Structure formats: C-alpha cells, structure tokens
Amino acid sequence: MEKDLLMAERQIAKVRQLLVELQLDGVLLRKRRSFSWLTGGRVHHIVNTMETGVVDLIVFPDRLVCIATKMEAARIHDEELRGLPVEMVTPEWMEGHERAIADLTQGLRIGTDVLPQSVAGLADGRDVSRQLAELSYVLSDEEIVRYRRLSQTAARAVESTCWEIETGMTEHEIHAHLAPKLLREGINPQVVLVATDERIYNYRHPLPTAKVWERYAMIVLCAEQGGLVSNVTRFVHFGPLSEEVRANKQKLAEIDLAMNLATRPGTAIADVFATGLQAYQAAGHGDDWRYLHQGGPTGYASREFLATPDAVGFVQENQAFAWNPAIRGIKSEDTLLVGRTENEFLTHTDDWVYIMIEREGKTYKRPDVLVR
C-alpha cells in the first residue's frame, strides 16, 4: 500500500510537470490505463469492454479531484483511492459528470486523455493522450515487479492450456479452458485468439469459433492486470509436424530474434522495424509482414502504437515491447523488457519447448511448437 502511494505521488508529479510544459491549468483523466498508471495499479471500470472507467480524475497544479457519482463514490474512495490526497465530488447518478466538470474547469485550459468533444461540460479541452501515454513508457521498479508477475502467470496459463487441451474440443472450449486460469488470479483476458488447423493458415487475427480442433492449435493472449498488459502466443500440435511448419518455425525464430535483439536503448523504433523487414527478406518471405502488424511498444496497452516503417520514437531502457512476426502457419510473440545490458523475455517460463539460436557466442531461446 505504501509503495502504491509513493508511486502515485511520482506519477502525479509527472502530470503536473506536463501541465507546465503544455501551459495547461489541469488534466482530466478518463481512460482505464490513465487511472491504473496514476494510482499504481488500481482500477475504476465497471464495463470490462470499455476503454474508459466510471470516474474522472482531474489533476490540478495544487490538488487532485475525483468526480464520482454517489453510486460509485464510496467504493472508489475506500478501495481504489484509499490513502491518496484526493477531493471527492459526488453528483447524483442521474446527473452524471457534466455539471461538475463544467464547474471545476470553467475558464481553464484543460488537457484530456480522450477526445475533448466527448467530455460533456468541458468547454476548452485539448487532447494530450499521446503526451500522457509517453509518461508511462519507461516502467518503474515497482511496475516491473508487477509486470514480471503478470507475464509469468499469463504465459503459464497459455502453456498449461496447450498441455491440457484435447483434440475434439472446439476453439470456444479451448478459450473457456484458458480463461478461468486468469480470472481466478484477478487477470482480465483482454484479448484471446484461438485458431486451429487450416484457420491458422487462412487468418492472422482469428477469433475462436465452434470449429473442432484436429491437430494444430494457436493460442494468443493479451492479459491485463492493474493496467499493464502482457502478450504471449504459443502453438501445440498432435503428431509430427508438416515439412512446411518445421521449416517455417525455424525461419520465423530467426526473424523474431533479429527484431528483439535490435530493440536496444537509443535505437529508432523505425530501425528495429527495418531490421525485421530485412530478416523477412533473408528468410524468403519478403511480403509476409504485410498480412499482420508486427507489434511495437507495450505496457499500459497491448500495443502503445503499432510500429511501421516510418514510426516515430526511440527504444528506452525499462520500456516493454511485444513484437509478433508471422509467416505462413506460424507466429511468434513474447513480452520483452528492455534492459541496460540485455533484454528480458518476461513471458519465458523455461517450462516450454524452445528453439535454440546461436548469436555471437550466446544462445537465445525462442518459443517452439509443442508436439504432443
């Protein structure tokens, strides 16, 4: 609890510095990611599929204000904002936040993490969502501890599912087998993709269906807890692999490793992307990157933004990335933490099967297909 409060104080100080830099009088925070980042991992949502929560935080230079209807205020104050120096403004549930926002921000220059026109009662708003997101890119020691724990739980949930599921199950049943492993740990399975057999070859972004699994399965997970999102993909196959999959998984491991090794502090993200394209070309799959985004920075979103050939920005120490290169019949994805001397795959459990690749006298492990 004390660590959460210290972290919240640091985050609030960062926002107040942003007010000075952008010449704003306050910032209104509505997104789930913003609330979790600011409060050290607490949450303020009810509907799990919405990007925004049920309260608004306004950071002023000298105070922090929470607008929460009487329906939500008690729980938010007692459980999510406990210990923080926050002023509560509590309109009736039938009133909403409009009048409170208008009263608190009248005549002021206010930034928001959503489109200003979507905030009823805000007369003079400016979208500063990008600048706010950038404040969260470099993770603190406390966030890294939480991220490691989340990533290990997420990876083990996917990997144990690959060991436990049986052919004859539908993709929906595979999804249902995975989800409880996360829910019982308070983890939100933000994205679950499942494809089996020919659907793996036909679709790069496959939602689970009623199709019955015969031999080959792909499970993709984006797992969220306290705002942080961990990303992992694994494959399982019953019986010997086809020649195509055997060849392509080796090629893909080379592409994947090239991108992850290039993700070093100070490197332009566009240059990491270019390294990936060169690796695709060397593997004989020069156009495959066009059929699926290649990932990019992660952390408080499954992807903070998608890397492209003209991506803006540089890799930073203690920033997280999730690259997801793919060629026909196979994809690779882990959550990576950029370290000062070397990178760390947060979703490596060492209980999986790995492809070993030698680079400059060092052996690297990339996830293999589990053959059962």
N, C-alpha and C positions, 0 to 999 in steps of 0.2 A: 504493500500500500504506500509506504513512504517513498519507494523508488518511483511509483506511478506519479506521485505528486511532484517530485523533483523533475521528472521528465516533462510533465505538463507545464511546469514553470519555464523550462527551457524552450518548449515549443511556443508558448505564449510570447516569450521574449523575441523569438524569431519572427512571429507575425507582427509584433509591434515595430520591429526594425523594418519590416516590409512596408508598414504604414508610412514610415519616414521616407523610405526610398521612393515610394509611389505617390507621396504627398496626399495621403488619404486620411480621413478622420476616423475610420473604422473599417472592419471587415466582417461581413455576415457569412457564417459557415453553415451550410445546409446538407452537404454530402456526407454519406456514411464514412467515407475514407477520411474526410477532414476531421470529423468528430473523434474517430478512433486514434488518428495520429496525434491530435492535440491533447487528448486525455490519457495517453499511454496505454491504449488498447481497449478502452471501454466502447460501448455501442449505444445507439439511440434509435434503432429502427424497430418497426413492427412488421411491416410487409417485407418479406425476405427478397422479393424480386425487384424492389425499387432501389435506385441509386441514392435517394435522399432518405432522411430519417424524419422523426416526428417532432423534433425541436429545432430551434435556431439558436446558434451561439453568435453573439456579436462581440468582437474583440475591439475595445477602445484603447486609447493610449493609457488610460488610468483605471479601467475596470473591465470586468468580463460579465456579460449579461446573457442569461438563458431565457428564451421565450418558450414556454411550455404550457399548454392548456391545463386546466385543473384536472383533466382526465389523465394526463401523463406526468404532471409535475412531481408528485410525491415519489414515485419510483425513480424517476430520473435524478432527482435531488439526492435521494437516500442511497441509491445503488451505483449510479453512473457518474455523478459529480461529487460524491462524498469526499470531503476534505479540501475541495477546491474553493478558492475565494470568488464565488460567483453570486451575482444578484439574480433572483428569480422573478420573472414577470409572468403572471399566470392568468391569461384571459379565460373566459368560459369556452367550453369546447365548441359551442355553436358560433362563437365569434371568429375563431381562427386567429391567425397571427397578424393580419393586415393592419389593424389599428395600432397594435403595439409597435410594429416595425415603423409605421409612419411617425408615431410619437417619438421614438428613440432616434430616428435618423433624419428628422426634418432639418433641412438646411445644411446637411453634412454631405461630404463626399465619401461614399461607401463602396468598397470593393465587395465582390461576392465570388463564391466558388461555383455558381450556376449562372445561367443567362439572367442578367438583371431584369429583363422584361417578364421573367417567370416569377418574380418575387412581388406579390401584391403588397402595396403600401410603400414600396421603395421608389422614391422619386428620382434620385440621382445615383444610379448604380453603375459600376464598372466591372466587367468580367476579368477577374485576376486568377482564374482557375489554374492557368499554366504556372504562374509565379508561385502560387501556393503549393502546387504539386511538386515543384522543384525543391521546395524546402524539405520534402520528405525523402528525396532520392538517396541521400547519404544516411545510412542507418546508424543509430547509436548502439552502444554496447548492450543496453537493455533490450532494444529491438532485435538485435542479432540473436540474443539468447532465446527470445520468444520465437523467432523465425526458424532457428535450428530445431526447436522442439516441434513446431508445427510441421516442418518439412519432413522430419523423420516419421511422425505419425501418419502424414499423408502418404509418403512413399510405402511404408509398411502396410498400410491399408490396401493400396493398389496391388502390391506384390503378393500379399497373402490371399487376396481375391484371385489372382492368377493361379495360385497353387490349389485353391479350394473349389473353384467352379468346375462344372462337368459339362461335357458335350451333351447336347439335347436341351440345354437351357436356352431361353430366349435372351436377346440383348436387354430387354427390360428386366429380366430376372437377374442378369449379371449386375446391372445398375442397382437393383434392390439388395443384392448381396454386399455391395461395396458401401452403400450409403450409411447403414447403421454403425459401421466401424468408425465413421466420422462423427455422426450425430451424438453418439454416447460420450464423445470427448469434447462436445461443445464446438465442433468444427462445422462450418457451413460448406457443403459441397456445391460451390458456386457454379462450376461447370463440370458436367460428367458427359463424356463422349464414349460411346461403345460402338464398335463395328466388328463384324465377323465375316470371315471368308471373302467372297467376292466384293462385299461392300468396302473392305479395306482398300481394294484396288480402284474402286469406282469413285470414292468420295474421300476428300481430305478433311472434311469437318462433319463427321457423321453423328447425328443424334441417335440414341438407342431406339430400336424398333422391336416388333414382335418376331423378327427373323430368328430362327433356331440356329444355334452355334453347332458347326460340324467339326472344324479342325483348327482354324486360325482366328485369334481374337486380339483386338486392340482396346486398351482402356486408357482414357485420358482424364486427368483430374486437375481442376483448379480449386484448391481448398483454402477457405478464408477463415481466419480467427483473429479477433481484435484488429481488424482492418488489413492485416498482412495476408498476402495470397501466395501460396506455394503451388508450383506447377510440375506435373510429372506425367510421363507416358510410359507404359510397358506393354509388351506383347507376349502372348502364350500360344503354343502350337502343340497339337496332339499328333505324334508320329513324326517321321522325317520331314525336314523342310524341303521345299522345291529348290531346284538349282537357282531359279531367279531370286528367291528370298535369301538364299545363302550368299549369293554374290552381292546383292544389293545392300544387305545389312553391313557387310564389310566396307563397301563404298561409303555408305551413309556415316558410319563411325568415323571415317577419315574427314568427311565434311564437317560433322558435328565438332570433332576435336579441334579442327582448324579454327572454327568460329570461337569456341570457348577459350582456346589459348590466346587468340588475338584480343580478347576482351580484358585489356590491362589498363591501369590508371593512365590518363592522359591521351589515350588513343581515341581518335574521332570515331564515333559510332558508325558513320558512313564508311570508314576504312574497315571496320570489322565486317560490315555487310559485304564490302568488296572482296574481302578475304574469303567469305563464304561463296560468293559467285565464282571466284577462281577455283575453289575446291570442287564445286559442282561441275565446272568445265573439265577439270582434270579427271573427274570420275566418269566422264562421258555422258553426263546428264545436265547439259548446259541450260536447258529451259525448264527444268523441274521446279525451280524456285518460284516460278510464275503461278503455280497451282495452289500454293499455300503461303500465307505470310510467314516470315522467318523468325518472328518473335521480336524481342527487344528488352528494354528495361522493365523490371517488375518490382514488386514491393507492396504498395498500397493499392495496386490494381493488378489484374492478371497480366496486363501489359500497360505500362505507363503511356507508351505510344509504340506504334509499330515501326521498326527500323526499315528504312528504304534506302535506295542508292544516294539520295540527297538528304538524308537525315541530319538534323542539327544537334550538336552537343557532343560531349566527350565522356568517356568512361571515367568514373570516380571511384576512389578507394571506399570500400564498405557500401558500394552500390550493388543491387541484385539485378541479375539478368536471367532471362529464360529464352534461349534460342530453341527453335523447333524445326530444323531442316527435315525434309522428307523427299524420298524418291519412290518410285512405284513399289507399293506393297510394304513400305516400312517408314517409320518416323522416329525421331529421337527428341527427347525433351527432359531436361532436369532444371532445377533452380540452382543458380550459381551465385556465390558471393565473391565479389572481387576483393582480394586481399592485397596487402602491401607487397609481399614477396611472391605469393602464389594464390591461385583461386581455389575455392572450396565448393564442391558439389554438395549442397545442403540435403539433397534428396538421395544421396548414396547411402545405402544401408549396409553394404558388404554381405548381405544375405541373399543377394541376387546373383544372376549369372552375368558375366561381363566379357566384353571383347577387350583384349589387351593390345595396346598400341605403343610402340617404342618411339620416342622423340628425344633426340639429343641426350641419350643415355638414361632417360627417365621413362618409366612405364606408366601409362594412363589407362584408366578403366572407363569404358563406355558401355551402357546397358545392352545386353544381348537379348535375343528371343529365348524365352524359357520353353524348352522342349520337354514335354511330358509323355 
